[in-house]
Amino acid sequence: MTEQKLKIAVAGVCGRMGSTIVSLLKNCSDMKLVWAFESKNHPSIGTEIISGVNISDDFQNCQDADVLIDFTVPEATVANVKIAQQKNVKVVIGTTGFSQEQLDIVRAASEKIAIVISPNMSIGMNIMMKLVQMAAEMLGGNYEVEIIETHHHNKKDAPSGTALKLGEIINRTRGMDARSNFVYGRSGMVGSRKPEEIGIHAVRISEIVGEHTVMFGGKGEILEITHRCFSRESFASGALIAAKFIAGKEKGLYEMKDVIDWLGHIT
């Protein structure tokens, strides 16, 4: 008996991430695209994206999806999460730039449906996050920390959600509030850096998909941990793995570290 494929809906299907996810889904043996949608008045509305699936202008009319994958913008993602909750559809969120109020809406929805949310779906990046946590634990508070992130010139939010997440991991490891002592770039006569500062710097140039470096500086040495992404397929493949993970969950809010822990147990 053939195992039923996981049915996937994709938001922002004509965007960089949406189109990459669809491209990977075309070659998936255990998942299939059943619904694809874009914003109202998008020129692609009504066109066939794969055989049997035309691009819609909403998620409300979707009747047959197990998981929604959403890499769009915060306002659209929040609206889609509300609809997903009504339909009992699980959600994988790669959108960044949420306000606290918007995150609270997502968190409330996770009491009814299962949601994976992460600023970076790359498996390699999430392993980097574990390495950064280990380094912060072992080096303690005596090492200065700077974070540098580089992205393409079209990225709307800065610093990246991933850079913020890396800083939060270090602060929490040190027993501090998530975003305390963050310094976003420096300009003018700022004086000597405070030991507890975490400098976060955003570079926007060309078509770079994403690079993140965390620097730990001690007396006479610097430890750098770097992740470079050369293709959006790393994010898209991670999102599809997250969809498989969440298919087995009823409700709750999960991160990619939960997905990686699960992946380690099944591989």
Sequence and secondary structure as in RCSB ss.txt:
>XXXX:A:sequence
MTEQKLKIAVAGVCGRMGSTIVSLLKNCSDMKLVWAFESKNHPSIGTEIISGVNISDDFQNCQDADVLIDFTVPE
ATVANVKIAQQKNVKVVIGTTGFSQEQLDIVRAASEKIAIVISPNMSIGMNIMMKLVQMAAEMLGGNYEVEIIET
HHHNKKDAPSGTALKLGEIINRTRGMDARSNFVYGRSGMVGSRKPEEIGIHAVRISEIVGEHTVMFGGKGEILEI
THRCFSRESFASGALIAAKFIAGKEKGLYEMKDVIDWLGHIT
>XXXX:A:secstr
     EEEEEESTTSHHHHHHHHHHTT SSEEEEEEE  TT TTTT EEETTEEEES STT  S SEEEE S HH
HHHHHHHHHHHHT EEEE      HHHHHHHHHHTTTSEEEE S   HHHHHHHHHHHHHHHHHGGGSEEEEEEE
E TT  SSS HHHHHHHHHHHHHTT  TTTTEEE   SS  S  TT EEEEEEE TT  EEEEEEEEETTEEEEE
EEEE  THHHHHHHHHHHHHHTT SSEEE HHHHHHHHHHH 
